[in-house]
Amino acid sequence: MYTLCLCFLIVNSQLKNNTSIELRLTEDGSHTLYVPTIDETYHSIHGAINESLHVFLNAGLMQIEKEEVNVLEIGFGTGLNTFLTALYANRKIHYTTIEKYPLEAKVWKQLNYAKEVDNLPLFTTIHSAEWEQETSITPDFTLLKLQADLNVLSLSIQYDCIFFDAFSPEKQPELWTEDVFYKMYNHTAKGGVLTTYCAKGAVRRAMQAAGYKVQRIPGPVGKREMLR
């Protein structure tokens, strides 16, 4: 127990201070970030942009047949999911994202996502938006960034689509529990969708226990399955 607690403190400190985080290139040419202490990347090494498009936009948001959509993201991280949603959603989006340890500007400014899709102003505007304040990023995209711990944060609305993009259950087990998914379920609108890159049986069972109807569907490049 002492070893686990000590490791947790080191990881929290590293994420909080953005120390020792390494920039890495993935197979589709887009960047991810690597955290040595937990041996974990923010995105798939097989392609950060490809993973985000596959898991969260195509398998999640594009399944919602509404002209105006409330989106909740668990794990703002590099801002990639937010950026791609604002870029490709083609409808009115109210986007809320939660991140306990935001990246410093010196880190996110190195990421090449805007270069890959040629829209630096949008990426910069998203990262520069004030925390805890709803901001109009484009005429059809509003953004609310919350610096908070999901386990203690109170949610007040129903979301049509939830992007569950926390670090893996092995690295952040406190975010993959039945209690957390029960909280997500209670804030999922009727007909809503939650998607995640994870396909672990324990996570699927936690989702089902919370009330979700869970599907195993094909994952992105390099991953056989994911959960929706």
Backbone torsions as a table, in degrees:
resi	resn	phi	psi	omega
1	MET	NA	-42.0	179.8
2	TYR	-61.1	-42.8	-179.8
3	THR	-62.4	-43.7	179.6
4	LEU	-62.7	-43.9	179.9
5	CYS	-64.1	-41.0	180.0
6	LEU	-64.1	-43.8	178.9
7	CYS	-61.2	-42.4	179.8
8	PHE	-60.7	-41.3	179.5
9	LEU	-65.8	-40.4	179.1
10	ILE	-64.5	-45.5	179.9
11	VAL	-61.6	-47.4	179.4
12	ASN	-58.9	-42.0	-180.0
13	SER	-64.3	-41.3	-178.3
14	GLN	-66.5	-42.8	178.9
15	LEU	-67.6	-41.1	-177.7
16	LYS	-62.1	-40.0	-176.2
17	ASN	-98.0	1.3	-178.6
18	ASN	56.0	27.3	-178.5
19	THR	-83.9	144.7	175.9
20	SER	64.1	9.5	176.0
21	ILE	-75.9	130.6	-174.7
22	GLU	-110.0	140.3	175.4
23	LEU	-83.7	128.6	179.3
24	ARG	-133.4	148.8	178.8
25	LEU	-94.3	132.7	178.7
26	THR	-97.9	175.2	-170.5
27	GLU	-67.4	-20.2	177.6
28	ASP	-92.9	7.3	177.5
29	GLY	93.4	-7.1	-179.9
30	SER	-95.2	158.1	-176.1
31	HIS	-82.6	155.9	160.5
32	THR	-133.3	174.1	174.8
33	LEU	-117.4	141.5	-178.2
34	TYR	-115.7	132.0	178.0
35	VAL	-107.6	103.2	-174.3
36	PRO	-58.3	-38.3	-175.3
37	THR	-58.5	-37.5	-179.0
38	ILE	-107.4	3.2	179.7
39	ASP	51.1	53.4	-174.1
40	GLU	-140.4	140.9	174.5
41	THR	-104.3	156.1	177.7
42	TYR	-70.3	-30.0	-178.1
43	HIS	-137.3	169.7	179.6
44	SER	-64.0	137.0	176.2
45	ILE	-69.9	-14.1	178.8
46	HIS	-83.1	-3.7	177.6
47	GLY	144.4	107.0	-177.0
48	ALA	-67.2	-50.7	-179.8
49	ILE	-65.0	-43.9	179.5
50	ASN	-59.6	-41.8	179.3
51	GLU	-63.7	-46.0	-178.4
52	SER	-61.8	-44.7	178.9
53	LEU	-63.1	-42.9	-176.6
54	HIS	-69.9	-51.4	-171.3
55	VAL	-76.3	-44.6	-169.5
56	PHE	-102.0	-40.2	179.8
57	LEU	-83.8	-57.4	-175.4
58	ASN	-69.3	-43.9	-177.7
59	ALA	-85.6	-12.1	-177.1
60	GLY	-116.3	-82.6	-172.5
61	LEU	-57.8	-40.7	-176.9
62	MET	-71.4	-6.6	176.1
63	GLN	-86.3	-8.9	-177.9
64	ILE	-94.2	118.6	-177.5
65	GLU	-98.9	65.4	177.8
66	LYS	-133.6	150.1	-179.9
67	GLU	-80.8	-20.6	179.6
68	GLU	-133.8	122.9	-169.1
69	VAL	-127.6	135.6	170.9
70	ASN	-96.1	121.4	-178.6
71	VAL	-114.8	137.1	173.0
72	LEU	-119.6	128.5	177.5
73	GLU	-114.3	128.1	174.4
74	ILE	-98.4	100.5	-179.7
75	GLY	107.9	79.8	177.8
76	PHE	-61.5	-42.5	174.5
77	GLY	53.2	-118.5	-178.5
78	THR	-80.3	-9.7	-177.1
79	GLY	84.3	5.6	-174.9
80	LEU	-63.7	-47.0	-179.2
81	ASN	-62.5	-40.3	178.6
82	THR	-62.9	-47.0	-179.0
83	PHE	-59.1	-49.3	-178.0
84	LEU	-67.7	-34.4	177.1
85	THR	-64.8	-46.2	178.9
86	ALA	-63.0	-31.5	-176.0
87	LEU	-78.7	-39.5	-168.4
88	TYR	-116.9	-3.1	-171.2
89	ALA	-65.8	-34.9	178.1
90	ASN	57.5	37.1	174.8
91	ARG	-163.8	176.9	-179.5
92	LYS	-79.7	125.0	-176.7
93	ILE	-124.2	131.2	168.6
94	HIS	-108.8	109.2	-167.3
95	TYR	-112.4	120.7	174.8
96	THR	-113.4	131.7	-179.4
97	THR	-131.7	141.9	-175.7
98	ILE	-116.6	131.0	179.1
99	GLU	-148.0	122.8	179.7
100	LYS	-76.0	-36.6	-177.0
101	TYR	-127.6	86.3	179.4
102	PRO	-62.8	148.4	176.7
103	LEU	-73.3	146.3	173.9
104	GLU	-74.6	156.1	-178.2
105	ALA	-57.8	-36.5	-178.4
106	LYS	-63.8	-20.8	178.1
107	VAL	-88.8	-54.6	-174.8
108	TRP	-67.1	-24.7	179.1
109	LYS	-69.1	-16.5	177.4
110	GLN	-82.7	-17.2	-175.9
111	LEU	-69.0	141.2	-172.2
112	ASN	-100.5	14.5	-176.4
113	TYR	-58.6	-43.1	-178.9
114	ALA	-64.8	-34.7	177.4
115	LYS	-68.8	-38.9	-178.5
116	GLU	-64.5	-35.3	-179.2
117	VAL	-113.8	6.1	172.4
118	ASP	60.4	55.5	173.8
119	ASN	-151.6	69.0	-179.7
120	LEU	-64.8	-40.5	-179.7
121	PRO	-58.0	-40.5	-179.7
122	LEU	-65.7	-46.0	-179.7
123	PHE	-61.7	-42.7	179.9
124	THR	-66.5	-41.2	179.8
125	THR	-62.6	-41.0	179.1
126	ILE	-62.5	-47.8	-178.4
127	HIS	-71.3	-28.7	-177.5
128	SER	-85.1	-11.6	-179.7
129	ALA	-60.2	142.4	-179.2
130	GLU	-64.3	143.6	174.0
131	TRP	-77.8	150.3	177.9
132	GLU	66.9	16.3	-177.8
133	GLN	-138.8	121.9	179.6
134	GLU	-66.2	130.7	-174.2
135	THR	-128.1	137.4	174.3
136	SER	-84.5	110.1	-178.1
137	ILE	-85.9	-42.8	172.6
138	THR	-137.2	171.7	178.2
139	PRO	-57.2	-24.5	-177.5
140	ASP	-111.7	5.1	-173.9
141	PHE	-135.7	113.1	173.5
142	THR	-107.9	145.4	-173.8
143	LEU	-128.8	131.5	172.2
144	LEU	-123.6	111.6	178.3
145	LYS	-99.6	125.6	-178.9
146	LEU	-116.5	120.8	174.1
147	GLN	-89.0	101.8	-170.0
148	ALA	-160.4	164.7	173.3
149	ASP	-94.9	119.2	-176.6
150	LEU	-55.4	-35.0	-175.6
151	ASN	-67.4	-21.9	-179.3
152	VAL	-115.7	-4.3	-178.7
153	LEU	-77.7	135.8	175.3
154	SER	-94.0	126.3	176.7
155	LEU	-98.9	147.7	-172.4
156	SER	-121.0	-12.4	-177.8
157	ILE	-126.1	173.3	176.7
158	GLN	-96.9	138.7	-177.9
159	TYR	-111.0	137.9	178.9
160	ASP	-78.2	-29.1	-177.3
161	CYS	-144.5	132.1	178.5
162	ILE	-120.4	123.6	174.1
163	PHE	-95.1	108.1	-179.3
164	PHE	-97.2	98.6	-170.1
165	ASP	-127.7	42.1	174.6
166	ALA	-73.8	167.4	169.9
167	PHE	-58.4	162.1	-172.4
168	SER	-60.0	159.3	179.9
169	PRO	-56.4	-30.1	178.5
170	GLU	-69.5	-29.6	-175.8
171	LYS	-97.0	-33.2	179.0
172	GLN	-130.6	63.2	-174.9
173	PRO	-59.7	-26.6	-177.6
174	GLU	-67.7	-12.5	-179.5
175	LEU	-102.5	0.7	-176.3
176	TRP	-118.4	33.2	-175.1
177	THR	-97.0	165.2	176.0
178	GLU	-59.8	-38.8	179.7
179	ASP	-61.2	-42.4	179.3
180	VAL	-65.2	-43.7	-179.4
181	PHE	-70.9	-28.1	173.0
182	TYR	-64.7	-40.5	176.6
183	LYS	-62.7	-43.6	177.9
184	MET	-62.7	-44.1	-178.4
185	TYR	-60.9	-41.4	-179.5
186	ASN	-68.3	-14.7	178.1
187	HIS	-117.2	22.4	173.1
188	THR	-101.0	125.5	-179.6
189	ALA	-67.2	158.3	176.8
190	LYS	-57.1	128.8	-176.4
191	GLY	80.6	5.6	-177.7
192	GLY	-76.2	169.2	-174.6
193	VAL	-133.3	137.5	169.0
194	LEU	-116.6	131.1	177.5
195	THR	-126.1	150.1	175.6
196	THR	-151.7	153.3	176.9
197	TYR	-70.5	-20.9	-173.4
198	CYS	-74.2	146.0	178.8
199	ALA	-132.0	16.5	-175.6
200	LYS	-67.2	143.6	-179.2
201	GLY	-60.0	-39.8	-179.3
202	ALA	-64.4	-36.8	178.1
203	VAL	-69.1	-43.9	177.8
204	ARG	-58.8	-43.6	-179.4
205	ARG	-67.2	-36.5	177.1
206	ALA	-64.7	-39.9	177.6
207	MET	-64.3	-44.9	-179.9
208	GLN	-63.9	-40.7	179.1
209	ALA	-63.9	-30.1	179.2
210	ALA	-76.1	-17.3	177.6
211	GLY	124.4	-8.8	-178.4
212	TYR	-73.5	147.4	164.9
213	LYS	-90.3	116.1	-169.3
214	VAL	-107.8	135.2	176.1
215	GLN	-115.4	139.4	165.0
216	ARG	-90.9	123.6	179.1
217	ILE	-128.8	162.6	-179.0
218	PRO	-56.6	135.6	-179.8
219	GLY	-86.9	-179.6	177.5
220	PRO	-72.3	177.9	178.6
221	VAL	-52.9	130.4	178.1
222	GLY	90.5	-2.9	-178.9
223	LYS	-138.3	124.8	-173.5
224	ARG	-68.6	-42.5	-175.1
225	GLU	-136.8	163.0	171.3
226	MET	-145.0	175.3	-178.4
227	LEU	-116.2	141.8	173.8
228	ARG	-137.6	NA	NA
